[in-house]
């Protein structure tokens, strides 16, 4: 799509409706200045804040019903023996 974007006397961009309809409040764009113009590139943010997630993960209490590593190893050994014996 090609559209004309005008700069107002105040230095604001006057976007045509077909472009404005594609923008959402809070979206952020990176302005890349080139010799012959400016390119706007949308900044995509991950849906999850990794730092916040890792902080929440650290704050979780240990699940008492969670099997210990030794118990998991024993279960794996038993299942392997059952599979290999058939």
HTML snippet that shows the backbone in 3Dmol.js (N, CA, C, O; Angstrom):
<script src="https://3Dmol.org/build/3Dmol-min.js"></script>
<div id="view" style="width:600px;height:400px;position:relative"></div>
<script>
const pdb = `
ATOM      1  N   UNK A   1       0.839  -1.169   0.000  1.00  0.00           N
ATOM      2  CA  UNK A   1       0.000   0.000   0.000  1.00  0.00           C
ATOM      3  C   UNK A   1       0.892   1.243   0.000  1.00  0.00           C
ATOM      4  O   UNK A   1       1.871   1.317   0.742  1.00  0.00           O
ATOM      5  N   UNK A   2       0.553   2.178  -0.810  1.00  0.00           N
ATOM      6  CA  UNK A   2       1.232   3.473  -0.821  1.00  0.00           C
ATOM      7  C   UNK A   2       0.239   4.520  -0.352  1.00  0.00           C
ATOM      8  O   UNK A   2      -0.901   4.555  -0.814  1.00  0.00           O
ATOM      9  N   UNK A   3       0.670   5.368   0.561  1.00  0.00           N
ATOM     10  CA  UNK A   3      -0.189   6.433   1.065  1.00  0.00           C
ATOM     11  C   UNK A   3       0.674   7.659   1.306  1.00  0.00           C
ATOM     12  O   UNK A   3       1.871   7.553   1.572  1.00  0.00           O
ATOM     13  N   UNK A   4       0.060   8.799   1.212  1.00  0.00           N
ATOM     14  CA  UNK A   4       0.758  10.057   1.437  1.00  0.00           C
ATOM     15  C   UNK A   4       0.562  10.464   2.896  1.00  0.00           C
ATOM     16  O   UNK A   4      -0.566  10.544   3.383  1.00  0.00           O
ATOM     17  N   UNK A   5       1.671  10.719   3.584  1.00  0.00           N
ATOM     18  CA  UNK A   5       1.659  11.200   4.964  1.00  0.00           C
ATOM     19  C   UNK A   5       2.190  12.628   4.927  1.00  0.00           C
ATOM     20  O   UNK A   5       3.275  12.887   4.407  1.00  0.00           O
ATOM     21  N   UNK A   6       1.412  13.547   5.485  1.00  0.00           N
ATOM     22  CA  UNK A   6       1.826  14.957   5.459  1.00  0.00           C
ATOM     23  C   UNK A   6       2.345  15.376   6.827  1.00  0.00           C
ATOM     24  O   UNK A   6       1.919  14.861   7.861  1.00  0.00           O
ATOM     25  N   UNK A   7       3.272  16.322   6.804  1.00  0.00           N
ATOM     26  CA  UNK A   7       3.789  16.910   8.034  1.00  0.00           C
ATOM     27  C   UNK A   7       3.070  18.243   8.229  1.00  0.00           C
ATOM     28  O   UNK A   7       3.065  19.087   7.333  1.00  0.00           O
ATOM     29  N   UNK A   8       2.460  18.432   9.407  1.00  0.00           N
ATOM     30  CA  UNK A   8       1.743  19.679   9.694  1.00  0.00           C
ATOM     31  C   UNK A   8       2.730  20.779  10.063  1.00  0.00           C
ATOM     32  O   UNK A   8       3.921  20.520  10.236  1.00  0.00           O
ATOM     33  N   UNK A   9       2.235  21.994  10.180  1.00  0.00           N
ATOM     34  CA  UNK A   9       3.070  23.134  10.582  1.00  0.00           C
ATOM     35  C   UNK A   9       3.668  22.930  11.972  1.00  0.00           C
ATOM     36  O   UNK A   9       4.726  23.477  12.285  1.00  0.00           O
ATOM     37  N   UNK A  10       2.978  22.132  12.812  1.00  0.00           N
ATOM     38  CA  UNK A  10       3.464  21.866  14.170  1.00  0.00           C
ATOM     39  C   UNK A  10       4.488  20.724  14.198  1.00  0.00           C
ATOM     40  O   UNK A  10       5.039  20.406  15.251  1.00  0.00           O
ATOM     41  N   UNK A  11       4.737  20.114  13.042  1.00  0.00           N
ATOM     42  CA  UNK A  11       5.697  19.012  12.980  1.00  0.00           C
ATOM     43  C   UNK A  11       5.084  17.649  13.253  1.00  0.00           C
ATOM     44  O   UNK A  11       5.811  16.667  13.406  1.00  0.00           O
ATOM     45  N   UNK A  12       3.760  17.572  13.319  1.00  0.00           N
ATOM     46  CA  UNK A  12       3.083  16.288  13.529  1.00  0.00           C
ATOM     47  C   UNK A  12       2.844  15.607  12.193  1.00  0.00           C
ATOM     48  O   UNK A  12       2.795  16.258  11.150  1.00  0.00           O
ATOM     49  N   UNK A  13       2.696  14.298  12.237  1.00  0.00           N
ATOM     50  CA  UNK A  13       2.389  13.546  11.022  1.00  0.00           C
ATOM     51  C   UNK A  13       0.878  13.429  10.874  1.00  0.00           C
ATOM     52  O   UNK A  13       0.188  13.052  11.821  1.00  0.00           O
ATOM     53  N   UNK A  14       0.370  13.745   9.709  1.00  0.00           N
ATOM     54  CA  UNK A  14      -1.055  13.605   9.409  1.00  0.00           C
ATOM     55  C   UNK A  14      -1.216  12.309   8.628  1.00  0.00           C
ATOM     56  O   UNK A  14      -0.923  12.253   7.434  1.00  0.00           O
ATOM     57  N   UNK A  15      -1.682  11.271   9.309  1.00  0.00           N
ATOM     58  CA  UNK A  15      -1.787   9.944   8.698  1.00  0.00           C
ATOM     59  C   UNK A  15      -3.147   9.762   8.038  1.00  0.00           C
ATOM     60  O   UNK A  15      -4.168  10.138   8.613  1.00  0.00           O
ATOM     61  N   UNK A  16      -3.172   9.193   6.846  1.00  0.00           N
ATOM     62  CA  UNK A  16      -4.453   8.909   6.211  1.00  0.00           C
ATOM     63  C   UNK A  16      -5.198   7.808   6.980  1.00  0.00           C
ATOM     64  O   UNK A  16      -4.568   7.002   7.665  1.00  0.00           O
ATOM     65  N   UNK A  17      -6.518   7.771   6.872  1.00  0.00           N
ATOM     66  CA  UNK A  17      -7.331   6.814   7.637  1.00  0.00           C
ATOM     67  C   UNK A  17      -6.921   5.351   7.436  1.00  0.00           C
ATOM     68  O   UNK A  17      -6.986   4.565   8.381  1.00  0.00           O
ATOM     69  N   UNK A  18      -6.504   4.974   6.232  1.00  0.00           N
ATOM     70  CA  UNK A  18      -6.138   3.571   5.987  1.00  0.00           C
ATOM     71  C   UNK A  18      -4.896   3.158   6.767  1.00  0.00           C
ATOM     72  O   UNK A  18      -4.716   1.977   7.066  1.00  0.00           O
ATOM     73  N   UNK A  19      -4.050   4.105   7.095  1.00  0.00           N
ATOM     74  CA  UNK A  19      -2.890   3.798   7.936  1.00  0.00           C
ATOM     75  C   UNK A  19      -3.287   3.885   9.404  1.00  0.00           C
ATOM     76  O   UNK A  19      -2.947   3.002  10.192  1.00  0.00           O
ATOM     77  N   UNK A  20      -4.003   4.938   9.776  1.00  0.00           N
ATOM     78  CA  UNK A  20      -4.418   5.141  11.167  1.00  0.00           C
ATOM     79  C   UNK A  20      -5.217   3.939  11.681  1.00  0.00           C
ATOM     80  O   UNK A  20      -5.102   3.584  12.854  1.00  0.00           O
ATOM     81  N   UNK A  21      -6.021   3.312  10.824  1.00  0.00           N
ATOM     82  CA  UNK A  21      -6.853   2.173  11.252  1.00  0.00           C
ATOM     83  C   UNK A  21      -6.008   0.949  11.626  1.00  0.00           C
ATOM     84  O   UNK A  21      -6.488   0.052  12.319  1.00  0.00           O
ATOM     85  N   UNK A  22      -4.766   0.913  11.172  1.00  0.00           N
ATOM     86  CA  UNK A  22      -3.892  -0.224  11.469  1.00  0.00           C
ATOM     87  C   UNK A  22      -3.059  -0.024  12.739  1.00  0.00           C
ATOM     88  O   UNK A  22      -2.389  -0.950  13.195  1.00  0.00           O
ATOM     89  N   UNK A  23      -3.102   1.176  13.304  1.00  0.00           N
ATOM     90  CA  UNK A  23      -2.313   1.476  14.496  1.00  0.00           C
ATOM     91  C   UNK A  23      -3.133   1.223  15.753  1.00  0.00           C
ATOM     92  O   UNK A  23      -4.340   1.463  15.785  1.00  0.00           O
ATOM     93  N   UNK A  24      -2.462   0.738  16.779  1.00  0.00           N
ATOM     94  CA  UNK A  24      -3.112   0.490  18.066  1.00  0.00           C
ATOM     95  C   UNK A  24      -2.428   1.341  19.127  1.00  0.00           C
ATOM     96  O   UNK A  24      -1.215   1.548  19.092  1.00  0.00           O
ATOM     97  N   UNK A  25      -3.226   1.828  20.070  1.00  0.00           N
ATOM     98  CA  UNK A  25      -2.661   2.619  21.169  1.00  0.00           C
ATOM     99  C   UNK A  25      -1.615   1.788  21.897  1.00  0.00           C
ATOM    100  O   UNK A  25      -1.843   0.615  22.192  1.00  0.00           O
ATOM    101  N   UNK A  26      -0.493   2.381  22.179  1.00  0.00           N
ATOM    102  CA  UNK A  26       0.574   1.687  22.895  1.00  0.00           C
ATOM    103  C   UNK A  26       1.612   1.043  21.991  1.00  0.00           C
ATOM    104  O   UNK A  26       2.700   0.699  22.451  1.00  0.00           O
ATOM    105  N   UNK A  27       1.293   0.874  20.703  1.00  0.00           N
ATOM    106  CA  UNK A  27       2.290   0.316  19.787  1.00  0.00           C
ATOM    107  C   UNK A  27       3.481   1.265  19.711  1.00  0.00           C
ATOM    108  O   UNK A  27       3.328   2.481  19.823  1.00  0.00           O
ATOM    109  N   UNK A  28       4.650   0.703  19.522  1.00  0.00           N
ATOM    110  CA  UNK A  28       5.853   1.513  19.392  1.00  0.00           C
ATOM    111  C   UNK A  28       6.537   1.200  18.066  1.00  0.00           C
ATOM    112  O   UNK A  28       6.518   0.067  17.584  1.00  0.00           O
ATOM    113  N   UNK A  29       7.144   2.242  17.490  1.00  0.00           N
ATOM    114  CA  UNK A  29       7.823   2.107  16.213  1.00  0.00           C
ATOM    115  C   UNK A  29       9.226   2.680  16.322  1.00  0.00           C
ATOM    116  O   UNK A  29       9.455   3.677  17.006  1.00  0.00           O
ATOM    117  N   UNK A  30      10.151   2.041  15.644  1.00  0.00           N
ATOM    118  CA  UNK A  30      11.526   2.520  15.560  1.00  0.00           C
ATOM    119  C   UNK A  30      11.615   3.374  14.297  1.00  0.00           C
ATOM    120  O   UNK A  30      11.183   2.943  13.228  1.00  0.00           O
ATOM    121  N   UNK A  31      12.164   4.564  14.410  1.00  0.00           N
ATOM    122  CA  UNK A  31      12.344   5.440  13.254  1.00  0.00           C
ATOM    123  C   UNK A  31      13.763   5.260  12.735  1.00  0.00           C
ATOM    124  O   UNK A  31      14.733   5.518  13.448  1.00  0.00           O
ATOM    125  N   UNK A  32      13.876   4.818  11.501  1.00  0.00           N
ATOM    126  CA  UNK A  32      15.173   4.606  10.869  1.00  0.00           C
ATOM    127  C   UNK A  32      15.372   5.735   9.858  1.00  0.00           C
ATOM    128  O   UNK A  32      14.681   5.809   8.841  1.00  0.00           O
ATOM    129  N   UNK A  33      16.331   6.612  10.160  1.00  0.00           N
ATOM    130  CA  UNK A  33      16.584   7.775   9.311  1.00  0.00           C
ATOM    131  C   UNK A  33      17.573   7.375   8.222  1.00  0.00           C
ATOM    132  O   UNK A  33      18.668   6.884   8.498  1.00  0.00           O
ATOM    133  N   UNK A  34      17.158   7.600   6.980  1.00  0.00           N
ATOM    134  CA  UNK A  34      18.009   7.324   5.828  1.00  0.00           C
ATOM    135  C   UNK A  34      18.246   8.631   5.080  1.00  0.00           C
ATOM    136  O   UNK A  34      17.615   9.646   5.374  1.00  0.00           O
ATOM    137  N   UNK A  35      19.139   8.600   4.136  1.00  0.00           N
ATOM    138  CA  UNK A  35      19.469   9.799   3.369  1.00  0.00           C
ATOM    139  C   UNK A  35      18.231  10.341   2.646  1.00  0.00           C
ATOM    140  O   UNK A  35      18.013  11.552   2.596  1.00  0.00           O
ATOM    141  N   UNK A  36      17.427   9.436   2.090  1.00  0.00           N
ATOM    142  CA  UNK A  36      16.287   9.865   1.274  1.00  0.00           C
ATOM    143  C   UNK A  36      14.942   9.743   1.980  1.00  0.00           C
ATOM    144  O   UNK A  36      13.906   9.865   1.327  1.00  0.00           O
ATOM    145  N   UNK A  37      14.922   9.509   3.288  1.00  0.00           N
ATOM    146  CA  UNK A  37      13.644   9.413   3.980  1.00  0.00           C
ATOM    147  C   UNK A  37      13.751   8.789   5.356  1.00  0.00           C
ATOM    148  O   UNK A  37      14.840   8.571   5.885  1.00  0.00           O
ATOM    149  N   UNK A  38      12.596   8.510   5.914  1.00  0.00           N
ATOM    150  CA  UNK A  38      12.497   7.897   7.248  1.00  0.00           C
ATOM    151  C   UNK A  38      11.608   6.674   7.128  1.00  0.00           C
ATOM    152  O   UNK A  38      10.544   6.728   6.512  1.00  0.00           O
ATOM    153  N   UNK A  39      12.043   5.575   7.716  1.00  0.00           N
ATOM    154  CA  UNK A  39      11.278   4.332   7.712  1.00  0.00           C
ATOM    155  C   UNK A  39      10.830   4.058   9.140  1.00  0.00           C
ATOM    156  O   UNK A  39      11.633   4.104  10.072  1.00  0.00           O
ATOM    157  N   UNK A  40       9.534   3.771   9.305  1.00  0.00           N
ATOM    158  CA  UNK A  40       9.013   3.372  10.611  1.00  0.00           C
ATOM    159  C   UNK A  40       8.891   1.857  10.639  1.00  0.00           C
ATOM    160  O   UNK A  40       8.300   1.253   9.744  1.00  0.00           O
ATOM    161  N   UNK A  41       9.452   1.257  11.666  1.00  0.00           N
ATOM    162  CA  UNK A  41       9.440  -0.195  11.801  1.00  0.00           C
ATOM    163  C   UNK A  41       8.828  -0.539  13.157  1.00  0.00           C
ATOM    164  O   UNK A  41       9.303  -0.078  14.194  1.00  0.00           O
ATOM    165  N   UNK A  42       7.775  -1.347  13.141  1.00  0.00           N
ATOM    166  CA  UNK A  42       7.090  -1.698  14.381  1.00  0.00           C
ATOM    167  C   UNK A  42       8.018  -2.519  15.279  1.00  0.00           C
ATOM    168  O   UNK A  42       8.735  -3.408  14.818  1.00  0.00           O
ATOM    169  N   UNK A  43       7.983  -2.194  16.568  1.00  0.00           N
ATOM    170  CA  UNK A  43       8.756  -2.939  17.559  1.00  0.00           C
ATOM    171  C   UNK A  43       7.830  -3.992  18.149  1.00  0.00           C
ATOM    172  O   UNK A  43       6.821  -3.662  18.772  1.00  0.00           O
ATOM    173  N   UNK A  44       8.176  -5.260  17.949  1.00  0.00           N
ATOM    174  CA  UNK A  44       7.366  -6.350  18.481  1.00  0.00           C
ATOM    175  C   UNK A  44       7.906  -6.741  19.845  1.00  0.00           C
ATOM    176  O   UNK A  44       9.090  -7.037  20.006  1.00  0.00           O
ATOM    177  N   UNK A  45       7.021  -6.735  20.811  1.00  0.00           N
ATOM    178  CA  UNK A  45       7.404  -7.097  22.170  1.00  0.00           C
ATOM    179  C   UNK A  45       6.930  -8.517  22.446  1.00  0.00           C
ATOM    180  O   UNK A  45       5.839  -8.900  22.023  1.00  0.00           O
ATOM    181  N   UNK A  46       7.732  -9.294  23.146  1.00  0.00           N
ATOM    182  CA  UNK A  46       7.272 -10.641  23.487  1.00  0.00           C
ATOM    183  C   UNK A  46       6.040 -10.559  24.377  1.00  0.00           C
ATOM    184  O   UNK A  46       5.922  -9.646  25.194  1.00  0.00           O
ATOM    185  N   UNK A  47       5.118 -11.512  24.223  1.00  0.00           N
ATOM    186  CA  UNK A  47       3.900 -11.472  25.019  1.00  0.00           C
ATOM    187  C   UNK A  47       4.141 -11.681  26.516  1.00  0.00           C
ATOM    188  O   UNK A  47       3.278 -11.363  27.334  1.00  0.00           O
ATOM    189  N   UNK A  48       5.308 -12.212  26.872  1.00  0.00           N
ATOM    190  CA  UNK A  48       5.620 -12.468  28.277  1.00  0.00           C
ATOM    191  C   UNK A  48       6.896 -11.712  28.635  1.00  0.00           C
ATOM    192  O   UNK A  48       7.868 -11.717  27.879  1.00  0.00           O
ATOM    193  N   UNK A  49       6.879 -11.075  29.777  1.00  0.00           N
ATOM    194  CA  UNK A  49       8.073 -10.403  30.284  1.00  0.00           C
ATOM    195  C   UNK A  49       8.930 -11.470  30.964  1.00  0.00           C
ATOM    196  O   UNK A  49       8.603 -11.925  32.060  1.00  0.00           O
ATOM    197  N   UNK A  50      10.021 -11.865  30.318  1.00  0.00           N
ATOM    198  CA  UNK A  50      10.847 -12.959  30.811  1.00  0.00           C
ATOM    199  C   UNK A  50      11.394 -12.683  32.204  1.00  0.00           C
ATOM    200  O   UNK A  50      11.411 -13.579  33.048  1.00  0.00           O
ATOM    201  N   UNK A  51      11.837 -11.468  32.454  1.00  0.00           N
ATOM    202  CA  UNK A  51      12.375 -11.133  33.780  1.00  0.00           C
ATOM    203  C   UNK A  51      11.316 -11.299  34.862  1.00  0.00           C
ATOM    204  O   UNK A  51      11.599 -11.842  35.930  1.00  0.00           O
ATOM    205  N   UNK A  52      10.102 -10.835  34.593  1.00  0.00           N
ATOM    206  CA  UNK A  52       9.009 -10.973  35.566  1.00  0.00           C
ATOM    207  C   UNK A  52       8.672 -12.446  35.783  1.00  0.00           C
ATOM    208  O   UNK A  52       8.426 -12.875  36.910  1.00  0.00           O
ATOM    209  N   UNK A  53       8.663 -13.222  34.686  1.00  0.00           N
ATOM    210  CA  UNK A  53       8.365 -14.647  34.804  1.00  0.00           C
ATOM    211  C   UNK A  53       9.404 -15.360  35.661  1.00  0.00           C
ATOM    212  O   UNK A  53       9.052 -16.153  36.535  1.00  0.00           O
ATOM    213  N   UNK A  54      10.679 -15.083  35.414  1.00  0.00           N
ATOM    214  CA  UNK A  54      11.734 -15.731  36.193  1.00  0.00           C
ATOM    215  C   UNK A  54      11.671 -15.322  37.658  1.00  0.00           C
ATOM    216  O   UNK A  54      11.950 -16.134  38.540  1.00  0.00           O
ATOM    217  N   UNK A  55      11.307 -14.070  37.927  1.00  0.00           N
ATOM    218  CA  UNK A  55      11.158 -13.613  39.316  1.00  0.00           C
ATOM    219  C   UNK A  55      10.023 -14.363  40.001  1.00  0.00           C
ATOM    220  O   UNK A  55      10.169 -14.802  41.142  1.00  0.00           O
ATOM    221  N   UNK A  56       8.889 -14.512  39.310  1.00  0.00           N
ATOM    222  CA  UNK A  56       7.760 -15.258  39.864  1.00  0.00           C
ATOM    223  C   UNK A  56       8.145 -16.713  40.108  1.00  0.00           C
ATOM    224  O   UNK A  56       7.750 -17.302  41.114  1.00  0.00           O
ATOM    225  N   UNK A  57       8.911 -17.286  39.197  1.00  0.00           N
ATOM    226  CA  UNK A  57       9.336 -18.674  39.319  1.00  0.00           C
ATOM    227  C   UNK A  57      10.203 -18.871  40.561  1.00  0.00           C
ATOM    228  O   UNK A  57      10.068 -19.869  41.269  1.00  0.00           O
ATOM    229  N   UNK A  58      11.096 -17.908  40.821  1.00  0.00           N
ATOM    230  CA  UNK A  58      11.954 -17.990  42.000  1.00  0.00           C
ATOM    231  C   UNK A  58      11.151 -17.892  43.296  1.00  0.00           C
ATOM    232  O   UNK A  58      11.524 -18.485  44.308  1.00  0.00           O
ATOM    233  N   UNK A  59      10.052 -17.144  43.263  1.00  0.00           N
ATOM    234  CA  UNK A  59       9.252 -16.923  44.467  1.00  0.00           C
ATOM    235  C   UNK A  59       8.315 -18.095  44.790  1.00  0.00           C
ATOM    236  O   UNK A  59       7.754 -18.159  45.884  1.00  0.00           O
ATOM    237  N   UNK A  60       8.149 -19.013  43.841  1.00  0.00           N
ATOM    238  CA  UNK A  60       7.275 -20.158  44.091  1.00  0.00           C
ATOM    239  C   UNK A  60       7.876 -21.072  45.150  1.00  0.00           C
ATOM    240  O   UNK A  60       9.088 -21.281  45.207  1.00  0.00           O
ATOM    241  N   UNK A  61       7.005 -21.604  45.975  1.00  0.00           N
ATOM    242  CA  UNK A  61       7.467 -22.560  46.982  1.00  0.00           C
ATOM    243  C   UNK A  61       7.613 -23.934  46.342  1.00  0.00           C
ATOM    244  O   UNK A  61       6.955 -24.241  45.349  1.00  0.00           O
ATOM    245  N   UNK A  62       8.467 -24.740  46.913  1.00  0.00           N
ATOM    246  CA  UNK A  62       8.687 -26.092  46.400  1.00  0.00           C
ATOM    247  C   UNK A  62       7.430 -26.914  46.637  1.00  0.00           C
ATOM    248  O   UNK A  62       6.847 -26.893  47.721  1.00  0.00           O
ATOM    249  N   UNK A  63       7.025 -27.641  45.597  1.00  0.00           N
ATOM    250  CA  UNK A  63       5.838 -28.498  45.684  1.00  0.00           C
ATOM    251  C   UNK A  63       6.226 -29.759  46.456  1.00  0.00           C
ATOM    252  O   UNK A  63       7.081 -30.518  45.999  1.00  0.00           O
ATOM    253  N   UNK A  64       5.608 -29.996  47.625  1.00  0.00           N
ATOM    254  CA  UNK A  64       5.979 -31.175  48.420  1.00  0.00           C
ATOM    255  C   UNK A  64       5.657 -32.496  47.727  1.00  0.00           C
ATOM    256  O   UNK A  64       6.252 -33.524  48.051  1.00  0.00           O
ATOM    257  N   UNK A  65       4.727 -32.480  46.781  1.00  0.00           N
ATOM    258  CA  UNK A  65       4.381 -33.722  46.081  1.00  0.00           C
ATOM    259  C   UNK A  65       5.283 -33.978  44.883  1.00  0.00           C
ATOM    260  O   UNK A  65       5.176 -35.020  44.236  1.00  0.00           O
ATOM    261  N   UNK A  66       6.165 -33.041  44.584  1.00  0.00           N
ATOM    262  CA  UNK A  66       7.093 -33.198  43.469  1.00  0.00           C
ATOM    263  C   UNK A  66       8.112 -34.279  43.809  1.00  0.00           C
ATOM    264  O   UNK A  66       8.771 -34.199  44.846  1.00  0.00           O
ATOM    265  N   UNK A  67       8.251 -35.297  42.945  1.00  0.00           N
ATOM    266  CA  UNK A  67       9.218 -36.352  43.251  1.00  0.00           C
ATOM    267  C   UNK A  67      10.653 -35.827  43.192  1.00  0.00           C
ATOM    268  O   UNK A  67      10.974 -34.933  42.409  1.00  0.00           O
ATOM    269  N   UNK A  68      11.493 -36.399  44.028  1.00  0.00           N
ATOM    270  CA  UNK A  68      12.904 -36.027  44.038  1.00  0.00           C
ATOM    271  C   UNK A  68      13.587 -36.633  42.814  1.00  0.00           C
ATOM    272  O   UNK A  68      13.056 -37.554  42.194  1.00  0.00           O
ATOM    273  N   UNK A  69      14.749 -36.119  42.474  1.00  0.00           N
ATOM    274  CA  UNK A  69      15.491 -36.606  41.312  1.00  0.00           C
ATOM    275  C   UNK A  69      15.775 -38.105  41.433  1.00  0.00           C
ATOM    276  O   UNK A  69      15.706 -38.836  40.444  1.00  0.00           O
ATOM    277  N   UNK A  70      16.092 -38.554  42.632  1.00  0.00           N
ATOM    278  CA  UNK A  70      16.364 -39.980  42.862  1.00  0.00           C
ATOM    279  C   UNK A  70      15.118 -40.819  42.547  1.00  0.00           C
ATOM    280  O   UNK A  70      15.222 -41.875  41.924  1.00  0.00           O
ATOM    281  N   UNK A  71      13.944 -40.348  42.978  1.00  0.00           N
ATOM    282  CA  UNK A  71      12.697 -41.080  42.700  1.00  0.00           C
ATOM    283  C   UNK A  71      12.423 -41.136  41.196  1.00  0.00           C
ATOM    284  O   UNK A  71      11.993 -42.169  40.684  1.00  0.00           O
ATOM    285  N   UNK A  72      12.667 -40.045  40.495  1.00  0.00           N
ATOM    286  CA  UNK A  72      12.455 -40.019  39.049  1.00  0.00           C
ATOM    287  C   UNK A  72      13.406 -41.000  38.367  1.00  0.00           C
ATOM    288  O   UNK A  72      13.007 -41.710  37.445  1.00  0.00           O
ATOM    289  N   UNK A  73      14.653 -41.042  38.813  1.00  0.00           N
ATOM    290  CA  UNK A  73      15.626 -41.980  38.244  1.00  0.00           C
ATOM    291  C   UNK A  73      15.179 -43.421  38.435  1.00  0.00           C
ATOM    292  O   UNK A  73      15.303 -44.237  37.522  1.00  0.00           O
ATOM    293  N   UNK A  74      14.661 -43.737  39.613  1.00  0.00           N
ATOM    294  CA  UNK A  74      14.178 -45.101  39.883  1.00  0.00           C
ATOM    295  C   UNK A  74      13.010 -45.461  38.979  1.00  0.00           C
ATOM    296  O   UNK A  74      12.939 -46.580  38.471  1.00  0.00           O
ATOM    297  N   UNK A  75      12.100 -44.523  38.777  1.00  0.00           N
ATOM    298  CA  UNK A  75      10.949 -44.780  37.902  1.00  0.00           C
ATOM    299  C   UNK A  75      11.415 -45.025  36.475  1.00  0.00           C
ATOM    300  O   UNK A  75      10.921 -45.932  35.806  1.00  0.00           O
ATOM    301  N   UNK A  76      12.365 -44.222  36.008  1.00  0.00           N
ATOM    302  CA  UNK A  76      12.897 -44.392  34.648  1.00  0.00           C
ATOM    303  C   UNK A  76      13.553 -45.755  34.510  1.00  0.00           C
ATOM    304  O   UNK A  76      13.362 -46.430  33.498  1.00  0.00           O
ATOM    305  N   UNK A  77      14.321 -46.173  35.509  1.00  0.00           N
ATOM    306  CA  UNK A  77      14.971 -47.492  35.471  1.00  0.00           C
ATOM    307  C   UNK A  77      13.935 -48.603  35.394  1.00  0.00           C
ATOM    308  O   UNK A  77      14.090 -49.550  34.624  1.00  0.00           O
ATOM    309  N   UNK A  78      12.875 -48.486  36.197  1.00  0.00           N
ATOM    310  CA  UNK A  78      11.829 -49.511  36.192  1.00  0.00           C
ATOM    311  C   UNK A  78      11.145 -49.603  34.833  1.00  0.00           C
ATOM    312  O   UNK A  78      10.913 -50.698  34.321  1.00  0.00           O
ATOM    313  N   UNK A  79      10.824 -48.451  34.251  1.00  0.00           N
ATOM    314  CA  UNK A  79      10.152 -48.445  32.952  1.00  0.00           C
ATOM    315  C   UNK A  79      11.068 -49.026  31.884  1.00  0.00           C
ATOM    316  O   UNK A  79      10.609 -49.786  31.032  1.00  0.00           O
ATOM    317  N   UNK A  80      12.352 -48.684  31.911  1.00  0.00           N
ATOM    318  CA  UNK A  80      13.296 -49.242  30.938  1.00  0.00           C
ATOM    319  C   UNK A  80      13.388 -50.754  31.066  1.00  0.00           C
ATOM    320  O   UNK A  80      13.395 -51.470  30.065  1.00  0.00           O
ATOM    321  N   UNK A  81      13.458 -51.236  32.297  1.00  0.00           N
ATOM    322  CA  UNK A  81      13.545 -52.682  32.507  1.00  0.00           C
ATOM    323  C   UNK A  81      12.301 -53.381  31.973  1.00  0.00           C
ATOM    324  O   UNK A  81      12.396 -54.453  31.375  1.00  0.00           O
ATOM    325  N   UNK A  82      11.129 -52.772  32.191  1.00  0.00           N
ATOM    326  CA  UNK A  82       9.883 -53.367  31.695  1.00  0.00           C
ATOM    327  C   UNK A  82       9.881 -53.388  30.149  1.00  0.00           C
ATOM    328  O   UNK A  82       9.463 -54.373  29.542  1.00  0.00           O
ATOM    329  N   UNK A  83      10.346 -52.310  29.532  1.00  0.00           N
ATOM    330  CA  UNK A  83      10.352 -52.238  28.076  1.00  0.00           C
ATOM    331  C   UNK A  83      11.372 -53.209  27.475  1.00  0.00           C
ATOM    332  O   UNK A  83      11.096 -53.833  26.450  1.00  0.00           O
ATOM    333  N   UNK A  84      12.527 -53.340  28.089  1.00  0.00           N
ATOM    334  CA  UNK A  84      13.565 -54.193  27.547  1.00  0.00           C
ATOM    335  C   UNK A  84      13.309 -55.672  27.826  1.00  0.00           C
ATOM    336  O   UNK A  84      13.856 -56.529  27.132  1.00  0.00           O
ATOM    337  N   UNK A  85      12.504 -55.979  28.811  1.00  0.00           N
ATOM    338  CA  UNK A  85      12.250 -57.378  29.135  1.00  0.00           C
ATOM    339  C   UNK A  85      11.223 -58.006  28.208  1.00  0.00           C
ATOM    340  O   UNK A  85      11.124 -59.231  28.140  1.00  0.00           O
ATOM    341  N   UNK A  86      10.451 -57.184  27.489  1.00  0.00           N
ATOM    342  CA  UNK A  86       9.432 -57.729  26.571  1.00  0.00           C
ATOM    343  C   UNK A  86       9.981 -58.141  25.255  1.00  0.00           C
ATOM    344  O   UNK A  86       9.236 -58.613  24.396  1.00  0.00           O
TER     345      UNK A  86
END
`;
const viewer = $3Dmol.createViewer("view");
viewer.addModel(pdb, "pdb");
viewer.setStyle({}, {cartoon: {color: "spectrum"}});
viewer.zoomTo();
viewer.render();
</script>
